[in-house]
Amino acid sequence: MRITLRWVMFLSIIMMMSQVPSAQSQSRQQHDHSQGDKSRQEQVNERGDRTMGFSHAKTAHHFRLKDDGGAIEVTAISDADAASRDQIRRHLNRGAEMFSEGDFSAPMFIHGRTPPGVETMKRLKVEIKYEFIEIDRGAKVRISTANAEAVKAIHEFLRFQIRDHQTGDPIDVVN
């Protein structure tokens, strides 16, 4: 009886274990299917809205390339939208602080991967200045450096942002 009970338990465990990969596969297929229904742009926008605390539909993002780095600029579309303006300012102020510490977790989450240039920007963080500036209806972060390698990384990062957010901003340096 003892051998039979052990044998039954053993077979039960084997049968349960054989079901796990199948359930995981089905779950993965359902997840992949639901993600496949959304465009990359919709996914970026949803994660961005969650992370930044304001709606992409009520705001405008711009990424500017400059000789010594560039800028990230976000504004509320409506002059009357003080809530978006204030949240933009909070987000970009905190973002400038995080970037100066080498923390790029927000853009990595929003875009679902590490944007180009980030690893170099982390490594050269002490040579890059992130200046938070309030502007009408929002704010900007001016990114500057005298280090040529850092400038190249900043430009890679900003070009990726332009493409992934589909802002239509120039991908060339404009001063």
C-alpha atoms as one frame of an Amber mdcrd trajectory, in Angstrom:
protein
   0.000   0.000   0.000   2.823   2.330   0.878   4.532   1.845  -2.504   1.246
   2.400  -4.340   0.547   5.647  -2.477   4.043   6.946  -3.243   3.637   5.921
  -6.862   0.271   7.723  -7.129   1.755  10.866  -5.558   4.728  10.703  -7.897
   2.484  10.365 -10.964   0.250  13.194  -9.739   3.223  15.510  -9.351   4.529
  14.576 -12.802   1.115  15.226 -14.350   0.798  18.620 -12.629   4.285  19.615
 -13.725   3.523  18.685 -17.307   0.559  21.093 -17.235   2.646  24.097 -16.082
   4.492  24.687 -19.378   1.213  24.401 -21.275  -0.496  26.931 -18.981   2.514
  29.260 -19.199   2.513  28.969 -22.973  -1.205  29.763 -23.172  -0.764  32.723
 -20.822   2.184  33.979 -22.887   0.195  33.609 -26.105  -2.736  35.551 -24.641
  -0.368  38.274 -23.376   1.491  38.451 -26.688  -1.806  38.619 -28.560  -3.146
  41.474 -26.435   0.152  43.360 -26.819   0.104  42.642 -30.549  -3.271  44.325
 -30.823  -1.724  47.591 -29.704   0.691  49.529 -31.835   4.125  50.319 -30.473
   3.051  53.973 -30.290  -0.004  53.128 -28.170   2.145  51.083 -25.790   4.689
  53.904 -25.432   1.877  56.414 -24.845   0.171  54.259 -22.203   3.389  53.601
 -20.292   4.337  57.263 -20.654   1.023  58.521 -19.295   1.396  56.201 -16.296
   5.011  57.152 -15.621   4.830  60.888 -16.267   1.469  61.486 -14.624  -0.066
  63.459 -17.492  -1.822  62.577 -20.725   0.095  62.535 -24.004  -3.168  63.651
 -25.649  -3.173  66.899 -23.641   0.520  67.672 -24.014   3.226  68.152 -26.634
   6.721  66.638 -26.393   9.700  68.044 -28.271  13.296  66.914 -28.345  15.926
  69.386 -29.561  19.497  68.596 -30.579  22.082  71.300 -29.833  25.853  71.505
 -30.439  26.550  70.819 -26.762  23.684  68.353 -26.119  20.019  69.190 -26.438
  16.719  69.618 -24.638  13.561  67.785 -23.660  10.545  70.106 -23.754   6.975
  69.298 -22.721   4.026  71.695 -22.721   0.306  71.533 -22.081  -1.580  72.055
 -25.334  -4.172  74.278 -23.672  -3.276  77.515 -21.871  -6.072  76.709 -19.401
  -4.690  73.259 -18.483  -2.891  74.140 -15.247  -3.067  70.539 -13.989  -1.031
  69.208 -16.940   1.376  72.160 -16.758   2.025  71.540 -13.067   2.471  67.786
 -13.516   4.844  68.360 -16.445   6.949  70.605 -14.223   7.025  68.065 -11.392
   7.919  65.239 -13.772  10.687  67.082 -15.637  12.153  68.517 -12.430  12.355
  65.002 -10.969  13.564  63.648 -14.319  16.467  66.124 -14.396  17.451  65.036
 -10.872  17.224  61.341 -11.768  19.223  61.737 -15.002  21.979  63.642 -13.163
  22.210  60.657 -10.786  22.477  58.274 -13.758  18.931  56.959 -13.263  17.171
  56.452 -16.606  14.565  53.999 -15.323  11.615  56.163 -16.467  12.524  56.274
 -20.192  13.564  52.627 -20.019  10.102  51.693 -18.711   8.228  54.011 -21.079
  10.007  52.646 -24.152  10.236  49.056 -22.964  13.994  48.973 -23.481  17.163
  50.916 -22.847  17.276  53.853 -25.266  20.480  54.311 -27.284  23.034  56.552
 -25.589  21.855  55.807 -22.042  24.793  53.601 -21.022  27.282  56.274 -22.080
  25.228  59.009 -20.396  25.272  56.983 -17.168  29.010  56.441 -17.370  29.701
  60.136 -18.085  27.031  61.531 -15.740  29.451  63.834 -13.892  30.295  65.548
 -17.185  26.667  66.187 -18.200  24.541  69.042 -16.841  20.735  68.640 -16.618
  19.075  72.017 -16.094  15.355  72.184 -15.290  13.688  75.305 -16.734  10.036
  76.354 -16.389   8.486  77.639 -19.624   4.968  78.744 -20.591   2.553  75.819
 -20.197   5.295  73.402 -19.050   9.016  72.909 -18.685  12.184  71.758 -20.352
  15.363  70.011 -19.361  18.418  71.480 -21.036  21.130  68.813 -21.361  24.659
  70.085 -21.958  28.265  68.933 -21.834  31.705  69.785 -23.177  32.518  66.079
 -23.658  32.252  64.990 -27.325  31.446  61.373 -26.438  28.649  62.540 -24.139
  27.252  64.870 -26.843  27.088  61.927 -29.251  25.264  59.812 -26.630  22.817
  62.638 -25.857  22.059  63.004 -29.567  21.464  59.232 -29.884  19.122  59.377
 -26.878  17.177  62.371 -28.227  16.927  60.973 -31.772  15.485  57.772 -30.323
  12.940  59.845 -28.370  11.969  61.746 -31.530  11.392  58.506 -33.431   9.655
  56.581 -30.651   7.353  59.454 -29.647   6.898  60.354 -33.341   7.253  64.077
 -32.617   8.442  65.053 -36.088  11.242  67.133 -34.561  14.450  67.564 -36.606
  17.005  64.821 -36.006  19.847  67.167 -36.924  21.481  69.742 -34.668  19.595
  73.041 -34.695  20.945  75.974 -32.687
